[in-house]
Amino acid sequence: MTVETFEIEGPLRFTEAASEHFRSSLTSAGKTAVRISVQESGCTGFKYVMEEVDSGESDDAHVALDNGVQVFVAADALEFLRGTEIDLSREGINKVLKFNNPNVVAECGCGESFSVA
C-alpha cells in the first residue's frame, strides 16, 4: 500500500484506497473536489465533515492528489488534522473511511465524535 503525503501545517496522508474512493465518489456525484472540515458535535466534541464540492473556500488549504482528486481542507481544521492518515478500510461487507489521527485523545463509543488535546 502506498501513502501519498503532502504538507499542510504538518503531514496529512491519503492511502491509495482512500484516494481512489474519492475519485470514484466524485465521478459519480459529478463534483470536482473533496472538502474536509471539522465541526462541533456529539458527546466528545468534534466530528469530521467531508463534502463533495466544485471548489473550496477562499482560506482553505488545497492539494491535488496523484490521481487528480482535488482536496480542500478548511483553515480551522488544519490543527485538528496534523499528522492524520485517511484510509479506506473494509469492515465486514462495508467500506469505511478512517481518520487515523494522532491528535485524538478520546472518542465516543459510537465513533461519531472525538476530542483533541
N, C-alpha and C positions, 0 to 999 in steps of 0.2 A: 504494500500500500504506500502510495506517495502522499506527501502532505505539502500543499502549497502555502508558503508563508509570505506575508508582507508586513511592513512596518506601519502601524497606525498607533502611535503612542505606545509602542511595545508590540510584540508579535501577536497577530491574530491569524490562525491557521485554518484551512479548509482541507479536509481529506478529499481524495479523488471521488469517493462515493457521494459526499455532500455536494461537491461542485457539479457533478453530473445530475444529481437530483434537482438542483436549482435550474440547470439548463433545461431539463425536461419540463419542469413545472412552468417556467417562463414561456417556453414554446407553446404549451397547452393553454396558458392564460392569455397569450398574445401581448405579454408585457416584455420589457427590456431589461429590468433590473430587480434586485432584491434590496430592500431597506431593512436594516436591523436597528432596533431601538430597545430601550428598557423602560418599563412603566411600573409605577407603584401598584401593587396588587397582592392579594392573598394574605394568608396568615403570617408569612415570613417576611414580606416586604416588597419584593420586586418580581417581575416576570419579563421574559424575553418576548419581543414583538417582532415578527417578520412579516413584511408586506411585499407583494409583487407590485412594482411601480414602473413608471416610464422614466422617472427622474427622481433625484434626491432633493433634499432641502439645501438651501444656499450654504449652510455651515457644516454640512455632512462631510465626513472623510469619504474618499472614493478609491476604489481599486477595481481593476479588470482582471479576472481570473484567466488562466491559460486557455480555458475552453470558451472564452468570450463573454462569460457572465459578468455583468456589472454589479458591484456590491457597494451600497452606501451604508455608512454607519453614522447614526445620529451623534452629534458632538457631545451631548450629555451622557451618552452610553460608553464613550471610549474608556473611561476609568474602570467601569464595571467589567469590560471585556478584555482588558490587558492580559495577554498570555493564553487566551481561550482557543481551544481547538473545537471546530464544529465538524461533526461526523454524522453520517447516516448509518444507523445500525439496525439489525433485524432482531425483533423480539417476537418469537413465535412466527406468526404469519404476517405480522405488521412491521413496517419500516418506520423508524423514529429518528428525528433529528436530535442529536445530543450536543449540548454545550458543555464541554469538559473545561470548566472554568476554575482555575486555581485560586481565584479571589473569593469564592463562595465559602462561607463558614457555617451555614445552616441551610437546610432545605425542608420544606413542608413534607408531610408524609405522602401526599399525592403527587409530588414532583412539580406542582404548578408554580410555586414561588420559591425565592431564595433570598438570603441576606449576605452582605459582604462586610468585611472588617472595616 
